[in-house]
Each structure stands twice: as structure tokens, then as C-alpha cells.
Amino acid sequence: MDLSILWYLIPSVIMFACGVYGFVTRKNMIAILISLELILNSADLNFVIFNRFLFPGSMEGMVFTLFAIAIAAAETAIAIAIIINIYRSIGEMNIRLTNKMKN
């Protein structure tokens, strides 16, 4: 493996690790959504990195990343709408209290 690719992969790994840690440890739905976005952005960064180093002349990794960013933006808008409705319903954004909605 080329040593210069490691300098690009290290921030991606750090972003992924921070995202997984935040996703597992947070109780606030907005913080969980931000952590999920960190995970998705690290995957997008990997697409760009590997496209750049494996296929320097092609743009497939870049195009796929643009589609992934667009899908992530739509997903975030839907998730925020769901979180707002949950907040209006139970008055909390703690993920542990969403069991109140079953009643």
C-alpha cells in the first residue's frame, strides 16, 4: 500500500470512530443524527480517496460521493422532521423515552 494514501485514510478513520462512539453513547436524537452523518461522511471520503489512488483518470468515486451526499441530505431532512414530531408528541428528545409513544 502506498504510504501517501495513509495520510488521507487517517482522518476518515478518525471521523468514523468518532461517529460510532457518538452513535453508541449519546441519548439525544440530534446528537445521534450528527454521529450518523459523521459515519456517512467518512464513507464518502473513502470513496474519493480510493477512486483517486486506484483509478486516477475516472470520476466514478466522485459521482457516487455526490449521490451519497444528496441522499444523506434528504435523509437528514426526513430524520429532523421525525425528531420534531417526536418532540412535539412527548416533549423530550431523549431516545430512551420514545417508549412513551406506544401508549
C-alpha positions in Angstrom: 0.0 0.0 0.0 1.2 3.4 -0.9 2.3 5.4 2.2 0.7 8.6 1.0 -2.7 7.0 1.0 -2.5 6.6 4.7 -2.3 10.3 5.3 -5.7 10.5 3.6 -7.2 7.5 5.3 -6.3 8.6 8.9 -8.9 11.4 9.0 -11.5 9.1 7.6 -10.8 6.5 10.3 -10.9 9.2 13.0 -14.3 10.5 11.7 -15.7 7.0 11.5 -14.5 6.2 15.1 -16.0 9.5 16.5 -19.2 8.8 14.7 -19.5 5.3 16.0 -18.7 6.4 19.5 -21.2 9.2 19.4 -23.9 6.9 18.0 -23.4 4.4 20.7 -23.1 6.7 23.7 -25.5 9.6 23.0 -29.1 9.7 24.2 -30.1 12.9 22.3 -31.6 12.2 18.9 -29.9 15.2 17.3 -26.5 14.1 18.6 -27.2 10.6 17.2 -28.1 12.1 13.8 -24.9 14.1 13.8 -22.9 11.0 14.6 -24.6 9.1 11.8 -23.7 11.9 9.4 -20.0 11.6 10.5 -20.1 7.9 9.7 -21.6 8.6 6.2 -19.1 11.4 5.5 -16.2 9.1 6.4 -17.5 6.6 3.9 -17.8 9.3 1.2 -14.3 10.4 1.9 -13.1 6.8 1.4 -14.9 6.6 -2.0 -13.0 9.7 -3.1 -9.7 8.5 -1.7 -9.8 5.1 -3.3 -11.0 6.5 -6.6 -8.2 9.0 -6.7 -5.5 6.3 -5.9 -6.9 3.3 -7.8 -8.4 4.9 -10.9 -6.8 8.4 -11.2 -8.4 9.2 -14.6 -12.0 8.2 -13.8 -14.7 10.0 -11.8 -16.9 7.2 -10.6 -16.0 7.6 -7.0 -16.6 11.3 -7.1 -20.0 10.9 -8.8 -21.0 8.2 -6.3 -20.0 10.5 -3.5 -22.1 13.3 -4.8 -25.1 11.0 -5.0 -24.4 9.8 -1.4 -24.2 13.4 -0.2 -27.6 14.2 -1.8 -29.2 11.1 -0.3 -27.7 11.9 3.1 -29.1 15.5 2.9 -32.6 14.1 2.1 -32.2 11.5 4.9 -31.3 14.3 7.4 -34.3 16.4 6.4 -36.6 13.4 7.0 -34.9 12.5 10.3 -35.2 16.0 11.6 -38.9 16.1 10.7 -39.4 12.8 12.6 -37.4 14.2 15.6 -39.6 17.3 15.7 -42.8 15.3 15.6 -41.4 13.1 18.5 -40.5 16.2 20.4 -44.0 17.6 19.9 -45.5 14.4 21.0 -43.6 13.6 24.2 -41.8 16.8 24.9 -38.3 15.1 25.1 -35.6 14.3 22.7 -34.1 11.5 24.8 -34.2 8.3 22.8 -34.9 6.2 25.9 -38.3 8.0 26.4 -39.6 7.1 23.0 -41.3 4.1 24.5 -43.9 6.6 25.8 -45.3 6.8 22.3 -46.5 3.2 22.5 -49.3 4.1 25.0 
